[in-house]
Amino acid sequence: KLSQIVLPVEDVVSPANFSVRLASDDAQLMKVLEEMNESPPPAVQGWTVGRRETVAAYYEDIWYRGLAVKKTEGMFSIYLLDLGGALVNVAPDQLRPLPVSLSKTPAVMYQVCLAGLGPTEGEVWGEEVGQLMGEIVNSDLQYKLGSEFLGQVDGGRWLVKLKGEDDGEDIAHMMIEGGLAKARADRMIENKIATIQDEKKVAKSVSSSSNNEVSTATNVVPVARTEFKIDLVSKPSKAKPVTAPTKAKTASEPTMAKPAAEQTVSAGPKISRGVLPVNDTTVA
């Protein structure tokens, strides 16, 4: 089943490397941002940022939930869990421990790849393919573009299909027809489909479990179990709520599918969508 995504989709590196946010998660995102910015997380004396720890990060005058990826020359490289985009640099004094109440809400960005596609030559996507795909997907921000989660692939990304909700236009087919990609079989590590009812059950168990479980809000979307390690599947991008793209031709690549209620094992966690665990190992 298709779940409408928010347009524009930004920073499309290639069909195998981009991020999407579901329109159904917008209310949840607004609630998290309002809570964080109306009552900013307090500074905690003696606190140090843990390796791959989920934190509250103050970036461009707004508090966001982020993941500490690395520390370089006194600055932390942070992945903004709810906006995606490239890693941003944040000073230590602009970071705070993430309150427990905010760590239980799943991150709203999904790192994905387009199903059924491969580069026309070799195994590496040309830079221009990602640009063209972005133009296709974002050509009409009023277009209702839906995403169907198929499963997860090695590395943790979700394998998805992108289709028009009203006309069924398939972005992958457009790219193949336009000579930007060729058809290719995908290798998924999960084939389970999660129902809304199953996700609710998982969400309840998450609050009483120490395991990192994922719950999603929307029709049929992934519910994954993952640790907050980060093997960033590439540079995520900031996504903004809008509408959906139109059609054009470009190349694309495989993505991930939806796991079932029992939670799927995430391969190479990118964006954790469950409880955001904290870890005390200081980032070097």
N, C-alpha and C positions, 0 to 999 in steps of 0.2 A: 504494500500500500504506500502511496506517495504522501510525503509530509512536506508541506510548503516551506521553502527556505527563504531567508532574508536576503534581499538584494540591496546594494551591489555585493558581489562576492569579491573581496579584495585580495591582492597579492596572490594571484594564481600563478604559481611558479611553473607548473606543468600539469597535465592531466593526472599525474601520479602524486601531486603535491599541492593541495589547497585545503581550505577549511570552510565549513558551512555552519550556519546557525539556523535552527528551526524557528519559524515564526511563532510557533506555539510556546516557545520558551521566553519570549519577550517580556511577558508579565513577571516571570520569575527573575529575570535579569534586572528589571527595573526595581523590584523589591529588594534585591541584594544590594544594588548600588545606592538606593535611598537609605537603607539601614547603615551602610558603611560610611556614607558621607554626612548623614544627619548626626550620627554619634560615632565619630572617628575612633578606631581602635586605640586604646591607650598605650603609651610607651611602657615597657617593662624593664626596670633596672636589672642589668646583668644579663639580659637576654642576648643570645647570639643566633644568627641565622643558620639553620641546619642545612646540610647538604640536601638538595632537592626538596626543600621544605616548602609547604604552601604558606604564603605570607600575605599580609595586607601591604600593598605598595602604593605610595603616593606619586602619581605620574601625571604631569600636565594639569595640576590643580584638582585632581580627582583621585579618590581612593579606589583601588581595584584589588581583586584577588589575583595573586600571582604565584608563580613557581620559581624558586631560586635555582637557576641552572648552573651558574659559575660566578666566580669573583675575579675581577681583573683590575689591577692598579687601584684598589680601594673602592671600586664600583661593582655593584652586583648586576649581572645580566638576568633579567626577569622576563618570564613568559607570562603574558596577561591571559589568564585562563578563560575569561569571558569575552575577550575581544580578539584574541588570536593575533596574527601579524608577526613581524620580526621581533626578536628579543629587544627589550629596551633597557637602558642603563639607569639604575636607580642608586642614589647614595644611601649608605647604611642608616643615616638618620631619617630617611624617608620610608623605612620599613618597620613593620610592627608584627607581633604574633597575630595570626589569624584567629579571631574568636571562634569558639566551638560552634556557636549558633550559625556561623557562616560557612563552616567547613562541611556541614552535612548536606548542603545544596549542591547538586551536580554542576560541574562546569558546563556552560552552554555551547561552547565551540566544539565541533567534531573535526578532527583531522581526517581527511578522506582522500580517496583516489577514484578515478572514473573507471567503471567496469568495462571489460571487453576490449580494451585498447592497448596498443603498443606503438613504439616509434616506427616510422616508416622504414628507417634504416638503423641497424644496430640496437643497442639497449639504452641509449641516452636520448632524452628529449631535447630538442633544440629550444633555445631561449624564446624564439619567436612563436613557438607553438603555445606556450603558456600565455603570451600576450594576446594571441588570436583567440584562444579559448575564453579569456577574460572578456574580450570584446563581444564575443557571441553571447555568453551568459548574461552580460550586463547591458546588452543592446536596448532592452526595453524594461525599465524598472517597474513597470506596471504589470508586466507579464507574470503569470502565476507559474513559477517553476517548482517542481516537486522533486524530492529526493527519496529513493527507495534503498534502504540499507540491506545489503545482501549477506554480509559477513565480514570477518576480519582477515587481513592478509598478514604475512610475516612482517614484523616491524610495528604492528599495532594499529595501522590505519584501517578505517572502515571502507569497504568496497561499496560504491554506490552507483546507481543509475540516476541520471538527471533527465526528467521529462516534463513537458508542458502538462499542467494539470487538466487543462481544457481540451487541448488538441493532440496530446500524446506525442508531440515532437520530441525526438530523442537526441540529446546533445552528442552522444557518442557516434550515432549514425551520421550526423551532420559532419563531424570531423573526419570520418572515414570517407564520406562522399566528397569532401573537399580536399582530399589528399593530404590531410594533416596527420593522419594516424592510420594504422592498419588493425584489423580485427585480431584479437589474441585471447586465448583462454586464460582465465584467472585461477590462481591457487589460493583457496581460502582455508583458514585454520578453524573456522566456525561456520556452521550452517543453521544455527538455531534462530528461531523467530520468537521475539518476546511480545506478549500481548499486554495491553494496558493493565489487565487484572494482575498478571504476573508481576509487572513492574511495581504495582502498589504493594504486593506482598514483599518484594525485595526491599522496597523503601522502608517498610516497617522493620524488617529484620536488620537493616543497616543500623538503625538507631540503637539497637541493643547488641550489636556485634562489634568486635574489634577488627573484623576483617574489612578490607576496603572493597565495598560492593557498590555497584553502580545502578542508579535508577534513572529512567528517562521519562520525560513527560511529552507525550505526543502519540500519535497512532502507533505504528509499529516501528519502534526505534530500538537501538542497541541498549542492552543492559550488560555492562561488563564489569568483571572483577579485575582490578588492577592496583598495583602498588604505585605510590606516587614517585616512581623513579622517572627520570626523564631521558629518553633516548630521542630527543626531538626528531620527529620524522622529517624534519626540514624546518624551514622557518615558517612558523604560523603567521597569520595575518589578522589585522583588525577587521572585524566585520561590523557593518552598520545596518540597522533595521530599515528595510525599504520594501521593495516588492520583488518580482521575479524577472529573470532575463528573457530575452527573445531568442531567435534562432540564427545560426550562422554555421560556418564550417571551421572546425579546428581539430587538433589532435587531443587525445586524452588517455588516461591510464586506469588501471584497476583500483578498486576501493574495498571497503569492508562491509560486512553484512550484520544483521541483527542477531544477537544471542538470545537465548531463552531465559526464563525466570530463574534458572539455577545459576545464573551469572557465568560469563565466559571468561576463560583465562586470557588475559590480554598479553599479546605478544609484543614486547618492546613498548611499554606504556608511553604514550605521547601525551594525550590530554586525558587525564583521569576524569571519569564522569561519576564517580561515587563519592564516598566520604573522603575528604582531603586529609590524609594522615600527616602528622607532624613528626619530625625526626630531629633528634638532638645533636647529630653529628655536625660539628662546625664546618662551614665551607672554607676550604683553604684559600 
